[in-house]
Amino acid sequence: MSRKYEAMIVLDTKGKEDSVENLISQLSREFEQSGAQLKQVDNLGKKKFPYAPRHVESGWYVNFMFDAEPASVDKLQAKFKLNENIYQQYYQRRQDRPAPVRTRLPK
């Protein structure tokens, strides 16, 4: 059963700022090769970290929205963990439920 997911991936582009679009297209291909159907890719740009963990001062944030099987998400996480260009990765299942309607009771 395919589910909806959202992935926030932080790229370590130290010294590779010119190849960011190539990295994003490579990641998109890897998502599709794993069986995920990409719905939306948002390039959120470069952002500075509040402190410099592991001597990395900033990262390039990319948000992927996709449909996939839970097993393929686990495979993606394991595959991206070995990728030296990916600094961090976060995944969450999207809930596309309508927002609850709040009605005010008359006073």
Secondary structure, DSSP 8 states (H G I E B T S, - for coil): --EEEEEEEEE--TT-GGGHHHHHHHHHHHHHHTT-EEEEEEEEEEEE-SS-GGG--EEEEEEEEEEE-HHHHHHHHHHHHT-TTEEEEEEEE--------------
